[in-house]
Amino acid sequence: MDAGSLFAKNLKNVQFDDLPRKVVDETKKQILDILGVAIGGYSQRGAKELRELILDWGGKEESSVIGTSVKVPAPNAAHANATMAHCLDYDDVHEKAVMHSGVVIIPTCLAMAEYMGGFSGKDLISAVALGVDMMCRLALATTPGKSPVELGWHLTTLFGFLGVAGTAARILGLDEEGIVNAIGIGYHQSCGNGQTVKDGALTKRLGPGFAVKGGITSALLAEKGITGAHNALEGQWGLYNLYMRGDYGPNILIEDLGRRFEGMNVAIKPYPCCRGIHPAIDAALALKNEHGIKKEDIKEIVIYVTEAHYSLLCSPEDAKCNPRNPVDAQFSIPWGVATAIANNEVTLDDYTETAIKSDTIKEITKKMRIEIDNGLRRPDKMEPTRIEITTSEGRNYSKVVEHPLGSLERPMTLEDCSRKFRDCAKRLGDEKTNRVIEMVGRLDELSDVGELFPLLSFDE
């Protein structure tokens, strides 16, 4: 039996009471986080233009576009909201899977909950937890023991079509056969590539939104009786054999399905850039604060990274040290390290069109040298970066941070997430911000999550 059928059975049968309390609590934090980063990404390039296009299209009033009081067809609303949520590269990530799950699953569940009407908080939490689990498992099973980054796929987008299709089909109440069809229809659209990162293209921000729109459309087509491949994952030309040339872990896909939830291993980001940069930021902040290093005293900074991190986060070196656009900066270890040293913090304000022109930061990146050190490889966890700073007086300092803030060993608390939400959601104003935080905190008590949506508009 194809693993897609097992996911369909799981999506159909697992209910709120089957979820461990810790899963419920983590899921609520993830929902609050995605709402915050979506509001924060509202005005970002890519999100703005897409939203304008979707609002111009109009259509049946089904689901809300975050930041507005406008409703549009559910696939389009989720498309806009997922794009906003990914624009800042501040959304949650499964470190081992190298994939963002919440940014596709949560906008899907919110849009479909509003589409259905009368959807309870418990039902929302259940759908999110199951969708996130499926997404993470799909990515975890990819090329086990190797970095999936080297494949060139953008796994969030690639697997998003299938994960969203299955999750939306659950919310629609389809039977197992219908969910299998939805996943198969989603597979027929699956795409997403890493060249967008290499080229600093704005389409990197748009990938999750494409997956969300395609996945919801897949579920709606399945509801109407359209069939999709029933062996979408493990068939002769299923995703793993066609896209990964058979290099996947079948047991990783389905082990303890319905009993173990990978959402527990999702990290919420403290910094608005690629998660792979966070160990380097923490190391730079630690060196600066532990030794009182001032930027003007630095002679040289050597950044040691693995080949995989060099390829994604340090190459091409000129673009990573002198970003052409915010996407370059969001995927640059040199930029993150230099920002931490210059500002003693890394915030949303450091990844704007204005910020990437900063001469102060560029003066620091000019002092950098990047070296490959594959001794930093960590097969089962995120790879760290080693930072070495030499001062003009000849002092040498070195730091490696194995467990950055937001990792499973140092998780973001609900208070941390609330603080981040407030920073991202300033447009809402204090009253709405407080109400959203409070409402998400008691989400499992809500009989209708429709109460949440009016609080997310600010109509600029």
C-alpha positions as CSV (number, residue, x, y, z in Angstrom):
1,M,0.0,0.0,0.0
2,D,1.3,3.4,-0.9
3,A,2.2,5.7,2.0
4,G,-0.3,8.2,0.7
5,S,-3.2,5.8,1.6
6,L,-1.8,5.5,5.1
7,F,-1.6,9.3,5.4
8,A,-5.2,9.5,4.2
9,K,-6.4,7.1,6.8
10,N,-4.5,9.0,9.5
11,L,-6.0,12.4,8.3
12,K,-9.5,10.9,8.3
13,N,-9.4,9.1,11.7
14,V,-7.3,11.0,14.2
15,Q,-9.3,13.5,16.3
16,F,-8.5,16.1,18.9
17,D,-8.8,13.8,21.8
18,D,-6.1,11.6,20.3
19,L,-3.5,14.5,20.5
20,P,-1.1,14.6,23.4
21,R,-1.5,17.9,25.4
22,K,2.1,18.9,24.4
23,V,1.1,18.7,20.8
24,V,-1.9,20.9,21.4
25,D,0.2,23.5,23.2
26,E,2.9,23.5,20.5
27,T,0.3,23.8,17.7
28,K,-1.2,26.9,19.3
29,K,2.3,28.5,19.5
30,Q,2.8,27.7,15.8
31,I,-0.6,29.2,14.8
32,L,0.2,32.4,16.7
33,D,3.6,32.6,15.1
34,I,2.3,32.2,11.5
35,L,-0.3,34.9,12.1
36,G,2.4,37.2,13.3
37,V,4.8,36.7,10.5
38,A,2.0,37.0,8.0
39,I,1.1,40.4,9.4
40,G,4.7,41.4,9.4
41,G,5.1,40.3,5.8
42,Y,2.0,42.2,4.6
43,S,3.9,45.1,2.8
44,Q,6.8,43.0,1.6
45,R,7.5,42.8,-2.2
46,G,5.9,39.7,-3.7
47,A,3.2,39.6,-1.1
48,K,1.9,43.1,-1.9
49,E,1.8,42.5,-5.7
50,L,0.1,39.1,-5.3
51,R,-2.5,40.5,-2.9
52,E,-3.3,43.3,-5.3
53,L,-3.8,40.8,-8.1
54,I,-6.0,38.6,-5.9
55,L,-8.1,41.5,-4.7
56,D,-8.5,42.7,-8.3
57,W,-9.7,39.2,-9.3
58,G,-12.3,39.3,-6.5
59,G,-14.8,36.4,-6.7
60,K,-16.9,34.5,-4.2
61,E,-16.5,35.8,-0.6
62,E,-15.3,32.7,1.2
63,S,-12.1,33.4,3.2
64,S,-10.3,36.5,4.6
65,V,-7.1,38.0,3.3
66,I,-5.1,38.9,6.4
67,G,-4.7,42.6,6.9
68,T,-7.9,43.4,5.0
69,S,-11.6,43.1,5.6
70,V,-12.0,41.5,2.2
71,K,-13.0,37.9,1.5
72,V,-12.1,36.1,-1.7
73,P,-12.3,32.4,-2.8
74,A,-10.6,30.2,-0.3
75,P,-7.7,29.0,-2.5
76,N,-6.9,32.7,-3.3
77,A,-7.1,33.9,0.3
78,A,-4.8,31.1,1.5
79,H,-2.4,31.8,-1.4
80,A,-2.1,35.5,-0.3
81,N,-1.8,34.7,3.4
82,A,0.9,32.0,2.9
83,T,2.9,34.3,0.7
84,M,2.8,37.0,3.4
85,A,3.8,34.5,6.0
86,H,6.9,33.4,4.0
87,C,8.1,36.8,2.8
88,L,10.2,37.6,5.9
89,D,11.7,34.0,6.1
90,Y,10.6,34.3,9.8
91,D,8.2,31.3,9.7
92,D,8.8,28.1,11.7
93,V,11.1,25.3,10.4
94,H,11.7,21.6,11.0
95,E,15.5,21.7,11.3
96,K,16.3,18.1,10.4
97,A,13.8,18.1,7.5
98,V,15.0,21.5,6.3
99,M,11.5,22.5,5.6
100,H,8.8,25.0,6.7
101,S,5.6,23.2,7.5
102,G,3.4,25.9,9.3
103,V,3.6,28.4,6.4
104,V,1.6,26.1,4.1
105,I,-0.5,24.1,6.6
106,I,-1.7,26.9,8.8
107,P,-2.9,29.4,6.1
108,T,-4.7,26.4,4.5
109,C,-6.5,25.4,7.7
110,L,-7.5,29.0,8.5
111,A,-8.9,29.6,5.0
112,M,-10.7,26.3,4.9
113,A,-12.1,26.8,8.5
114,E,-13.7,30.0,7.4
115,Y,-14.9,28.4,4.1
116,M,-16.6,25.7,6.1
117,G,-18.1,28.0,8.8
118,G,-18.7,27.0,12.4
119,F,-15.3,25.3,12.6
120,S,-14.2,24.8,16.2
121,G,-10.8,25.6,17.7
122,K,-10.3,21.9,18.5
123,D,-10.9,21.0,14.9
124,L,-8.5,23.7,13.7
125,I,-5.7,22.5,16.1
126,S,-6.3,18.8,15.0
127,A,-6.1,19.7,11.3
128,V,-2.9,21.8,11.8
129,A,-1.2,19.1,13.9
130,L,-1.9,16.4,11.3
131,G,-1.0,18.5,8.3
132,V,2.3,19.6,9.9
133,D,3.1,16.0,10.8
134,M,2.5,14.9,7.3
135,M,4.6,17.7,5.8
136,C,7.5,17.0,8.2
137,R,7.5,13.2,7.5
138,L,7.5,13.7,3.7
139,A,10.6,15.8,4.0
140,L,12.3,13.8,6.7
141,A,12.1,10.7,4.5
142,T,14.0,12.4,1.7
143,T,17.6,11.2,1.1
144,P,18.1,10.0,4.7
145,G,21.6,10.6,6.0
146,K,22.3,13.3,3.4
147,S,21.4,17.0,3.2
148,P,18.2,17.4,1.1
149,V,19.4,20.9,0.2
150,E,21.9,19.4,-2.2
151,L,19.0,18.0,-4.3
152,G,18.1,21.5,-5.4
153,W,14.4,21.2,-4.5
154,H,12.6,23.7,-2.3
155,L,11.0,21.1,-0.1
156,T,8.4,23.4,1.5
157,T,6.9,24.1,-1.9
158,L,7.4,20.6,-3.3
159,F,5.7,18.7,-0.5
160,G,3.3,21.6,0.2
161,F,1.1,20.6,-2.7
162,L,0.5,17.1,-1.2
163,G,0.4,18.1,2.5
164,V,-2.1,20.9,1.8
165,A,-4.2,18.7,-0.4
166,G,-4.6,16.0,2.2
167,T,-5.2,18.5,5.0
168,A,-7.8,20.5,3.1
169,A,-9.5,17.2,2.1
170,R,-9.8,16.3,5.8
171,I,-11.4,19.7,6.6
172,L,-13.9,19.1,3.8
173,G,-14.8,15.8,5.4
174,L,-13.8,13.6,2.5
175,D,-13.5,9.9,3.0
176,E,-10.2,8.0,2.7
177,E,-10.6,7.5,-1.0
178,G,-11.3,11.2,-1.5
179,I,-8.2,12.2,0.5
180,V,-6.0,9.8,-1.6
181,N,-7.4,11.5,-4.7
182,A,-6.6,14.9,-3.4
183,I,-3.0,13.9,-2.6
184,G,-2.7,12.5,-6.1
185,I,-4.0,15.7,-7.7
186,G,-1.6,17.7,-5.5
187,Y,1.3,15.5,-6.7
188,H,0.5,16.3,-10.3
189,Q,1.3,19.9,-9.6
190,S,4.3,19.5,-7.2
191,C,7.3,21.7,-7.9
192,G,9.7,24.1,-6.2
193,N,13.4,24.7,-6.8
194,G,16.4,26.2,-4.9
195,Q,17.6,28.2,-7.9
196,T,15.4,31.0,-6.6
197,V,17.7,31.3,-3.6
198,K,20.8,31.2,-5.8
199,D,19.5,34.0,-7.9
200,G,18.0,36.0,-5.1
201,A,14.6,35.8,-6.9
202,L,11.4,37.0,-5.2
203,T,9.8,33.8,-6.4
204,K,11.4,32.1,-3.3
205,R,8.8,34.0,-1.3
206,L,6.0,32.8,-3.6
207,G,6.5,29.1,-3.6
208,P,4.5,28.2,-0.4
209,G,1.6,30.2,-1.7
210,F,1.6,28.4,-5.0
211,A,1.5,25.1,-3.1
212,V,-1.3,26.2,-0.9
213,K,-3.5,27.4,-3.8
214,G,-2.8,24.2,-5.7
215,G,-3.4,21.9,-2.7
216,I,-6.7,23.5,-1.8
217,T,-7.8,23.3,-5.4
218,S,-6.8,19.6,-5.4
219,A,-9.1,18.9,-2.4
220,L,-12.0,20.8,-4.0
221,L,-11.6,18.8,-7.2
222,A,-11.4,15.6,-5.3
223,E,-14.7,16.6,-3.6
224,K,-16.2,16.8,-7.0
225,G,-15.0,13.3,-7.9
226,I,-11.9,14.0,-9.8
227,T,-9.3,11.2,-9.4
228,G,-5.6,11.5,-8.8
229,A,-2.7,9.0,-8.8
230,H,-3.3,6.5,-5.9
231,N,0.4,5.7,-5.7
232,A,1.6,9.3,-5.6
233,L,4.4,8.8,-3.1
234,E,5.8,5.3,-3.7
235,G,4.6,4.2,-7.1
236,Q,6.9,3.5,-10.1
237,W,6.7,7.1,-11.0
238,G,5.6,8.4,-7.7
239,L,7.3,11.3,-6.1
240,Y,10.1,9.5,-4.3
241,N,11.0,7.3,-7.3
242,L,10.7,10.1,-9.9
243,Y,12.0,13.1,-8.0
244,M,14.4,11.5,-5.5
245,R,15.5,8.5,-7.7
246,G,14.3,6.1,-5.0
247,D,16.5,7.6,-2.3
248,Y,14.1,7.8,0.6
249,G,13.3,6.1,3.9
250,P,9.9,4.3,3.8
251,N,9.9,3.6,7.5
252,I,10.6,7.3,8.3
253,L,7.4,8.2,6.4
254,I,5.0,6.1,8.5
255,E,6.6,5.0,11.7
256,D,4.3,5.6,14.7
257,L,1.9,7.5,12.4
258,G,-1.0,8.8,14.5
259,R,0.9,8.3,17.7
260,R,4.0,10.5,17.2
261,F,3.6,14.0,15.9
262,E,6.6,15.7,14.2
263,G,5.2,19.1,15.0
264,M,6.9,18.6,18.4
265,N,10.2,19.0,16.5
266,V,9.3,22.2,14.7
267,A,11.4,25.2,15.7
268,I,10.0,28.7,15.9
269,K,12.5,31.3,14.8
270,P,13.8,34.2,16.9
271,Y,15.5,35.9,13.9
272,P,13.9,36.8,10.5
273,C,16.3,34.8,8.2
274,C,17.0,31.3,7.1
275,R,17.2,29.0,10.2
276,G,20.6,27.7,9.1
277,I,22.0,31.2,9.9
278,H,20.8,31.2,13.5
279,P,23.7,29.3,15.0
280,A,26.1,31.8,13.5
281,I,24.1,34.7,14.8
282,D,24.1,33.3,18.3
283,A,27.8,32.6,18.1
284,A,28.6,36.1,16.9
285,L,26.4,37.6,19.7
286,A,28.0,35.4,22.3
287,L,31.5,36.4,21.2
288,K,30.7,40.1,21.1
289,N,29.1,40.1,24.6
290,E,31.4,37.7,26.3
291,H,34.6,39.5,25.2
292,G,33.3,43.1,24.8
293,I,34.3,43.1,21.1
294,K,33.6,46.3,19.2
295,K,33.2,46.3,15.5
296,E,36.0,48.9,15.0
297,D,38.4,46.6,16.8
298,I,37.9,43.7,14.4
299,K,40.8,42.8,12.0
300,E,39.3,39.6,10.5
301,I,36.4,37.3,10.9
302,V,36.7,33.7,9.6
303,I,33.4,31.8,9.1
304,Y,33.7,28.0,9.0
305,V,30.7,26.2,7.4
306,T,29.9,22.8,5.8
307,E,29.7,22.5,2.0
308,A,25.9,22.4,2.2
309,H,25.8,25.6,4.2
310,Y,28.4,27.2,1.9
311,S,26.3,26.4,-1.2
312,L,23.0,27.7,0.3
313,L,24.1,30.5,2.6
314,C,27.5,31.7,1.5
315,S,27.5,31.5,-2.2
316,P,27.9,33.5,-4.4
317,E,30.1,35.3,-1.8
318,D,29.7,38.7,-3.3
319,A,25.9,38.6,-3.2
320,K,26.0,37.3,0.4
321,C,28.3,40.0,1.6
322,N,26.7,42.8,-0.6
323,P,23.1,41.7,-0.9
324,R,21.4,42.6,-4.2
325,N,18.0,42.4,-2.4
326,P,16.5,41.3,0.9
327,V,16.3,37.7,-0.3
328,D,20.1,37.6,-0.6
329,A,20.4,38.9,3.0
330,Q,17.8,36.5,4.3
331,F,20.0,33.6,3.0
332,S,23.4,35.0,4.0
333,I,25.5,33.8,7.0
334,P,27.9,36.8,6.5
335,W,25.1,39.3,6.6
336,G,23.6,37.7,9.7
337,V,26.9,37.7,11.5
338,A,27.8,41.2,10.5
339,T,24.4,42.5,11.6
340,A,24.7,40.8,15.0
341,I,28.1,42.3,15.6
342,A,27.1,45.8,14.4
343,N,23.7,46.0,16.2
344,N,24.0,43.5,19.0
345,E,20.6,42.1,17.8
346,V,19.0,40.9,14.6
347,T,15.5,42.2,13.9
348,L,13.0,42.7,11.1
349,D,14.5,46.1,10.5
350,D,17.8,44.5,9.4
351,Y,16.3,42.9,6.2
352,T,14.7,45.8,4.5
353,E,15.6,47.4,1.2
354,T,17.2,50.2,3.2
355,A,19.0,48.0,5.6
356,I,20.9,46.0,2.9
357,K,22.5,49.3,1.8
358,S,24.1,49.8,5.2
359,D,27.8,50.8,4.8
360,T,28.3,49.8,8.5
361,I,27.4,46.2,7.9
362,K,29.3,46.1,4.6
363,E,32.5,47.3,6.3
364,I,32.2,44.3,8.5
365,T,31.6,41.8,5.7
366,K,34.7,43.1,4.0
367,K,36.7,41.7,6.9
368,M,35.3,38.2,6.4
369,R,36.8,35.0,5.0
370,I,34.8,31.9,4.5
371,E,36.2,28.4,4.9
372,I,34.8,24.9,4.5
373,D,34.9,22.6,7.5
374,N,32.9,19.4,7.1
375,G,33.7,18.5,10.6
376,L,30.7,20.7,11.4
377,R,28.3,18.2,9.8
378,R,25.6,17.0,12.1
379,P,23.6,14.1,10.4
380,D,20.6,14.3,12.8
381,K,20.4,18.0,13.5
382,M,21.0,21.5,12.1
383,E,24.7,22.2,11.2
384,P,26.4,24.9,13.3
385,T,28.8,27.5,12.1
386,R,32.1,28.3,13.8
387,I,33.0,32.0,14.1
388,E,36.6,33.1,14.7
389,I,37.4,36.8,15.3
390,T,40.8,38.3,15.3
391,T,41.2,41.8,16.8
392,S,43.6,44.5,15.7
393,E,45.5,43.8,18.9
394,G,46.1,40.2,17.9
395,R,43.6,38.5,20.2
396,N,41.7,35.5,18.8
397,Y,38.3,34.4,19.9
398,S,36.3,31.4,18.6
399,K,32.7,30.1,19.2
400,V,30.4,27.3,18.0
401,V,26.8,27.3,19.1
402,E,25.3,23.8,18.8
403,H,21.8,24.7,20.1
404,P,20.6,28.1,18.9
405,L,17.6,29.9,20.5
406,G,14.5,28.3,19.1
407,S,16.0,24.8,18.9
408,L,14.4,21.8,20.6
409,E,17.1,22.2,23.3
410,R,16.3,25.9,23.7
411,P,12.7,26.3,22.6
412,M,10.8,29.5,22.2
413,T,8.3,29.8,25.1
414,L,4.8,31.1,24.7
415,E,6.1,34.4,26.2
416,D,8.8,34.5,23.5
417,C,6.3,33.8,20.8
418,S,4.0,36.5,22.2
419,R,6.8,39.0,22.2
420,K,7.7,38.1,18.6
421,F,4.0,38.4,17.6
422,R,3.9,41.9,19.1
423,D,7.0,42.9,17.1
424,C,5.5,41.6,13.8
425,A,1.9,42.8,14.4
426,K,2.4,46.4,15.3
427,R,-0.1,47.4,12.6
428,L,-2.9,45.7,14.6
429,G,-2.6,48.1,17.5
430,D,-2.4,47.0,21.1
431,E,-6.0,46.1,21.6
432,K,-6.3,43.7,18.7
433,T,-2.8,42.3,19.4
434,N,-3.7,41.4,22.9
435,R,-7.0,39.9,21.9
436,V,-5.4,37.7,19.2
437,I,-2.8,36.4,21.7
438,E,-5.5,35.7,24.3
439,M,-7.8,34.0,21.8
440,V,-5.1,31.7,20.3
441,G,-4.1,30.9,23.9
442,R,-7.5,29.4,24.5
443,L,-8.1,28.2,21.0
444,D,-9.2,24.8,22.1
445,E,-12.1,26.4,24.0
446,L,-13.5,28.3,20.9
447,S,-16.7,26.9,19.3
448,D,-16.1,28.9,16.2
449,V,-12.7,30.2,15.0
450,G,-14.5,32.7,12.9
451,E,-14.2,35.0,15.9
452,L,-10.5,35.3,15.1
453,F,-10.6,36.7,11.6
454,P,-12.0,40.2,12.2
455,L,-9.1,40.8,14.6
456,L,-6.5,40.3,11.8
457,S,-7.5,43.3,9.6
458,F,-6.1,46.7,9.6
459,D,-7.1,47.9,6.1
460,E,-4.1,50.1,5.2
